[in-house]
């Protein structure tokens, strides 16, 4: 039986994904990772969605990986069933075709910060704390805390959290570029939805292309970004239409170099 879920609410062109395991401060176990993957697939498959918000139910955004879920795993199982599996799902969220806004309504520590890091925009409530405390447990960040977070936040901020164990306030995180805005307690979801609505009002095709281009410039998923952009361009050409028609009609193609 699943220990939690991810609710999806759609208002106009904005989807809100709410991690719902409040009794565990939305800590992630294997069931919750599966629910996040399913939510990402649902957003991706809905052509009406142009932007999305990610938040947590109750007092917390996400407490990160549930220690009870991985603490008893053998090293190989931990590496494959936990770290690599979580990596794939976080990458799925990071590469959503629509921009993603994280509403940090509670602390984002460890895996919770790595989850926040998949978003394009982060809006934090003024009372929250942000950090990567894993080395204090003899562990290292495993869901791209030393990879995506370095690319997006800068190496020095990650060093201070992962090596020095520093925990930042929301305002300190804003000054370091870890979050984009700080709002009063209880206002993050409304602010995130408002920002997502601002995004959704823009050209959806241009948004998708711009997100791919920015990811490529930032060294993220370059191969996928290049091939996706190239495929989108090729799919709009007259040559592709001719190629498909010739295949269906079992005749040689007559390409005209039509864009």
Order of alpha helices (4+ residues) and beta strands (2+ residues): beta-beta-alpha-beta-alpha-alpha-beta-beta-alpha-beta-beta-alpha-alpha-beta-alpha-beta-alpha-alpha-alpha-alpha
